[in-house]
Amino acid sequence: MGSGHLRIVLRYVLPNVMATVIVLATIGLGAVILAESSLSFLGFGVPPPYPSWGAMLSGSGRSYMFRAPWMPLARTRISLAVFGFNMLGDACANVLDPRLRGTGGAQPR
């Protein structure tokens, strides 16, 4: 038809892979949050002067738990952040899915 490679990629390939890329990026972001908090909890992550969810749960953060009993909720915040990013990725996949365009909304797969 005479279309160039760039036009083919932008018009046909990119819309079909964009939903998958966004879902994988948000799942990867959740994995990075879990990895950082785990490494910081073990002492191999972010250095002590900087805040980190894993450092809040480790040895230095335990001394504050007697004065601030809500500190153990950091585990819940980590889980909610990962869950939120996964749900955001799923919602973006539903919105960007080219098979559902023109149907008036997201349909079950």
Secondary structure, DSSP 8 states (H G I E B T S, - for coil): ----HHHHIIIIIHHHHHHHHHHHHHHHHHHHHHHHHHHHHHTSSS-TTS--HHHHHSHHHHTTTTT-TTGGGHHHHHHHHHHHHHHHHHHHHHHH-GGGTTTTS----
